[in-house]
Amino acid sequence: MTDLTLLGEIALLIVTLLVMAVGLVGAVVPILPGSWLIWLAAIGYGLAQGALGQAFFDGWIGGVAIVVLTLLAIADLVLEYVVTHSIAHQEGVSGWSTAASIVLGLVGLPFFPPFGSLIGAVGGLFLVEYFRKGKDWRKALKGVKGYAKGAGWAVAAEVALCLVMIGVFGVWVILAFIFPQPA
């Protein structure tokens, strides 16, 4: 490996880790992608290996890592939906309220970034629960709290999954350094 190739590899690694750090922040901040940005950064890293004269994805090592990262990113999507909605359902929130929350959250995003999504989601949930619970704002607020509790647990789960994904990427880089694959 020449000095220029090593320098390129280090630069690529730094950029990839910075993008992954943004993905980790995205696990908490709703306007940024979380696990999928980490996944895309890993894909970009693997594809860029060819430009550095190495095997794409560092050969089988990166291939296995990408499969694991893909499964973790899919698990994140499923977990986020299941955790948020199951806890909200346990707290008595209806499916209609959840649907209104999702739709109005999406509608609110382009109008009031970055908080429009949150305002739309909470507002939609509150309104449906308010009318569903006989115009009792206290009961509607209890539903919002239940949904927020579920969303909080989903964020914690996503942060944990994002950290695992970054760890998988780190193992990939270390193994590829120890066992370089022919280009």
VOBA-779526 format. One record per residue (C-alpha): residue in one letter; chain; x, y negated, z negated. Coordinates in nm, 2 decimals. Example, Ala and Ser with C-alpha at 12.3 -4.5 7.8 and 13.67 -1.06 7.14 Angstrom:
BEGIN
DOKOL	r	c	east	north	up
DOKOL	A	A	1.23	0.45	-0.78
DOKOL	S	A	1.37	0.11	-0.71
This chain:
BEGIN
DOKOL	r	c	east	north	up
DOKOL	M	A	0.00	0.00	0.00
DOKOL	T	A	0.15	-0.33	0.10
DOKOL	D	A	0.15	-0.64	-0.11
DOKOL	L	A	-0.11	-0.80	0.12
DOKOL	T	A	-0.34	-0.50	0.09
DOKOL	L	A	-0.30	-0.49	-0.28
DOKOL	L	A	-0.38	-0.87	-0.30
DOKOL	G	A	-0.69	-0.81	-0.08
DOKOL	E	A	-0.80	-0.52	-0.30
DOKOL	I	A	-0.76	-0.73	-0.62
DOKOL	A	A	-0.95	-1.02	-0.46
DOKOL	L	A	-1.23	-0.79	-0.34
DOKOL	L	A	-1.25	-0.63	-0.69
DOKOL	I	A	-1.27	-0.98	-0.85
DOKOL	V	A	-1.55	-1.10	-0.62
DOKOL	T	A	-1.74	-0.77	-0.66
DOKOL	L	A	-1.72	-0.80	-1.04
DOKOL	L	A	-1.83	-1.16	-1.03
DOKOL	V	A	-2.14	-1.06	-0.82
DOKOL	M	A	-2.21	-0.78	-1.06
DOKOL	A	A	-2.19	-1.03	-1.35
DOKOL	V	A	-2.46	-1.24	-1.18
DOKOL	G	A	-2.66	-0.92	-1.14
DOKOL	L	A	-2.62	-0.86	-1.52
DOKOL	V	A	-2.75	-1.21	-1.58
DOKOL	G	A	-3.03	-1.13	-1.34
DOKOL	A	A	-3.15	-0.85	-1.57
DOKOL	V	A	-3.25	-1.13	-1.81
DOKOL	V	A	-3.33	-1.43	-1.58
DOKOL	P	A	-3.63	-1.35	-1.37
DOKOL	I	A	-3.53	-1.55	-1.06
DOKOL	L	A	-3.21	-1.35	-1.00
DOKOL	P	A	-3.20	-0.98	-0.89
DOKOL	G	A	-3.05	-0.75	-1.15
DOKOL	S	A	-2.96	-0.39	-1.08
DOKOL	W	A	-3.01	-0.43	-0.70
DOKOL	L	A	-2.75	-0.71	-0.69
DOKOL	I	A	-2.51	-0.48	-0.87
DOKOL	W	A	-2.59	-0.20	-0.62
DOKOL	L	A	-2.54	-0.44	-0.32
DOKOL	A	A	-2.21	-0.55	-0.46
DOKOL	A	A	-2.10	-0.19	-0.49
DOKOL	I	A	-2.21	-0.12	-0.13
DOKOL	G	A	-2.02	-0.43	-0.01
DOKOL	Y	A	-1.71	-0.32	-0.20
DOKOL	G	A	-1.73	0.03	-0.04
DOKOL	L	A	-1.77	-0.10	0.31
DOKOL	A	A	-1.49	-0.35	0.27
DOKOL	Q	A	-1.25	-0.07	0.19
DOKOL	G	A	-1.23	0.00	0.56
DOKOL	A	A	-1.12	-0.36	0.63
DOKOL	L	A	-0.84	-0.30	0.38
DOKOL	G	A	-0.72	0.00	0.58
DOKOL	Q	A	-0.86	0.25	0.32
DOKOL	A	A	-1.13	0.51	0.35
DOKOL	F	A	-1.48	0.36	0.34
DOKOL	F	A	-1.62	0.39	-0.01
DOKOL	D	A	-1.28	0.53	-0.11
DOKOL	G	A	-1.39	0.86	0.04
DOKOL	W	A	-1.60	1.11	-0.17
DOKOL	I	A	-1.53	0.92	-0.49
DOKOL	G	A	-1.73	0.61	-0.38
DOKOL	G	A	-1.98	0.83	-0.21
DOKOL	V	A	-2.07	1.00	-0.53
DOKOL	A	A	-2.07	0.67	-0.72
DOKOL	I	A	-2.31	0.51	-0.46
DOKOL	V	A	-2.55	0.80	-0.50
DOKOL	V	A	-2.54	0.76	-0.88
DOKOL	L	A	-2.58	0.38	-0.85
DOKOL	T	A	-2.87	0.42	-0.62
DOKOL	L	A	-3.05	0.66	-0.86
DOKOL	L	A	-2.99	0.42	-1.15
DOKOL	A	A	-3.13	0.13	-0.95
DOKOL	I	A	-3.44	0.33	-0.86
DOKOL	A	A	-3.47	0.43	-1.22
DOKOL	D	A	-3.45	0.07	-1.32
DOKOL	L	A	-3.75	-0.02	-1.10
DOKOL	V	A	-3.96	0.27	-1.23
DOKOL	L	A	-3.85	0.20	-1.59
DOKOL	E	A	-3.93	-0.17	-1.57
DOKOL	Y	A	-4.28	-0.10	-1.45
DOKOL	V	A	-4.35	0.19	-1.68
DOKOL	V	A	-4.22	0.03	-2.00
DOKOL	T	A	-4.38	-0.31	-1.95
DOKOL	H	A	-4.72	-0.17	-1.85
DOKOL	S	A	-4.74	0.12	-2.10
DOKOL	I	A	-4.66	-0.10	-2.40
DOKOL	A	A	-4.91	-0.36	-2.27
DOKOL	H	A	-5.17	-0.08	-2.22
DOKOL	Q	A	-5.11	0.04	-2.58
DOKOL	E	A	-5.18	-0.32	-2.69
DOKOL	G	A	-5.51	-0.31	-2.51
DOKOL	V	A	-5.42	-0.51	-2.19
DOKOL	S	A	-5.63	-0.40	-1.89
DOKOL	G	A	-5.50	-0.30	-1.55
DOKOL	W	A	-5.68	-0.60	-1.40
DOKOL	S	A	-5.50	-0.83	-1.63
DOKOL	T	A	-5.17	-0.68	-1.53
DOKOL	A	A	-5.25	-0.70	-1.16
DOKOL	A	A	-5.35	-1.07	-1.21
DOKOL	S	A	-5.02	-1.13	-1.39
DOKOL	I	A	-4.82	-0.98	-1.10
DOKOL	V	A	-5.01	-1.16	-0.83
DOKOL	L	A	-5.00	-1.50	-1.00
DOKOL	G	A	-4.64	-1.45	-1.10
DOKOL	L	A	-4.55	-1.41	-0.73
DOKOL	V	A	-4.77	-1.70	-0.63
DOKOL	G	A	-4.61	-1.93	-0.90
DOKOL	L	A	-4.25	-1.86	-0.80
DOKOL	P	A	-4.23	-2.07	-0.48
DOKOL	F	A	-4.43	-2.36	-0.63
DOKOL	F	A	-4.25	-2.41	-0.96
DOKOL	P	A	-3.91	-2.24	-0.95
DOKOL	P	A	-3.76	-2.10	-1.16
DOKOL	F	A	-4.04	-2.10	-1.42
DOKOL	G	A	-4.34	-2.07	-1.19
DOKOL	S	A	-4.33	-1.70	-1.19
DOKOL	L	A	-4.34	-1.68	-1.57
DOKOL	I	A	-4.61	-1.95	-1.59
DOKOL	G	A	-4.82	-1.77	-1.32
DOKOL	A	A	-4.77	-1.43	-1.48
DOKOL	V	A	-4.87	-1.54	-1.83
DOKOL	G	A	-5.15	-1.76	-1.71
DOKOL	G	A	-5.30	-1.49	-1.49
DOKOL	L	A	-5.28	-1.24	-1.77
DOKOL	F	A	-5.43	-1.48	-2.02
DOKOL	L	A	-5.72	-1.58	-1.80
DOKOL	V	A	-5.83	-1.23	-1.71
DOKOL	E	A	-5.80	-1.12	-2.08
DOKOL	Y	A	-5.99	-1.43	-2.19
DOKOL	F	A	-6.29	-1.36	-1.97
DOKOL	R	A	-6.26	-0.98	-2.03
DOKOL	K	A	-6.26	-1.03	-2.41
DOKOL	G	A	-6.58	-1.25	-2.41
DOKOL	K	A	-6.39	-1.59	-2.39
DOKOL	D	A	-6.21	-1.52	-2.72
DOKOL	W	A	-5.87	-1.69	-2.68
DOKOL	R	A	-5.72	-1.51	-2.98
DOKOL	K	A	-5.79	-1.17	-2.83
DOKOL	A	A	-5.65	-1.29	-2.50
DOKOL	L	A	-5.34	-1.42	-2.67
DOKOL	K	A	-5.30	-1.08	-2.84
DOKOL	G	A	-5.29	-0.93	-2.49
DOKOL	V	A	-5.03	-1.17	-2.37
DOKOL	K	A	-4.82	-1.09	-2.68
DOKOL	G	A	-4.85	-0.72	-2.60
DOKOL	Y	A	-4.74	-0.77	-2.24
DOKOL	A	A	-4.45	-0.99	-2.36
DOKOL	K	A	-4.34	-0.71	-2.60
DOKOL	G	A	-4.34	-0.46	-2.31
DOKOL	A	A	-4.15	-0.71	-2.09
DOKOL	G	A	-3.90	-0.76	-2.36
DOKOL	W	A	-3.83	-0.39	-2.39
DOKOL	A	A	-3.81	-0.36	-2.01
DOKOL	V	A	-3.55	-0.64	-2.00
DOKOL	A	A	-3.35	-0.46	-2.27
DOKOL	A	A	-3.37	-0.13	-2.07
DOKOL	E	A	-3.26	-0.32	-1.75
DOKOL	V	A	-2.96	-0.47	-1.92
DOKOL	A	A	-2.86	-0.13	-2.05
DOKOL	L	A	-2.90	0.02	-1.70
DOKOL	C	A	-2.70	-0.26	-1.54
DOKOL	L	A	-2.42	-0.21	-1.79
DOKOL	V	A	-2.42	0.16	-1.71
DOKOL	M	A	-2.41	0.08	-1.34
DOKOL	I	A	-2.11	-0.15	-1.39
DOKOL	G	A	-1.95	0.13	-1.59
DOKOL	V	A	-2.00	0.37	-1.30
DOKOL	F	A	-1.84	0.12	-1.06
DOKOL	G	A	-1.55	0.09	-1.30
DOKOL	V	A	-1.50	0.47	-1.31
DOKOL	W	A	-1.52	0.47	-0.93
DOKOL	V	A	-1.24	0.21	-0.90
DOKOL	I	A	-1.02	0.38	-1.16
DOKOL	L	A	-1.06	0.72	-1.00
DOKOL	A	A	-1.00	0.58	-0.65
DOKOL	F	A	-0.68	0.42	-0.78
DOKOL	I	A	-0.56	0.75	-0.94
DOKOL	F	A	-0.67	0.97	-0.65
DOKOL	P	A	-0.64	0.76	-0.33
DOKOL	Q	A	-0.82	0.91	-0.03
DOKOL	P	A	-0.67	0.91	0.32
DOKOL	A	A	-0.82	0.65	0.56
